[in-house]
Amino acid sequence: MAEPLLGREPEAAAAALQRLREIFGAGQLYVEVQHHALAGDDWLVRRLLALARRSGLPAVATHNVHY
């Protein structure tokens, strides 16, 4: 979802999410949100959360954690 959003193509992001929803079902699909403290992350996180809300899907916050 991030790539089309970063390309300022929200319709493409919504269409991709809809395709995933059809494949996996709404009960098996989450919108992943990551914040790496990079420029533009705040903007992207807000749009991903809005996309999840509009789609009626839950969001899950993850991170690239290594231990």
C-alpha positions, 0 to 999 in steps of 0.5 A, a space after each residue: 500500500 505504501 508505494 502507490 501512496 508515496 506515488 500520490 496514487 491513493 486510488 491504486 492503493 485502495 484497489 490493491 487493498 481491495 484485491 488483497 481483501 478478496 484473496 484473504 478475506 476481511 477477517 484475515 487482513 490487516 494494514 501494516 504501519 511502520 514508522 522508521 523516523 524517516 522524513 515522510 513517515 508521519 505523512 505515510 502513517 496517516 494515509 495508511 491509517 486512513 486507508 485502513 479506516 475507509 476499508 474497514 480493516 484493522 491496522 497493526 503497528 510493526 517495526 523492523 526489530 532485531 534481537 
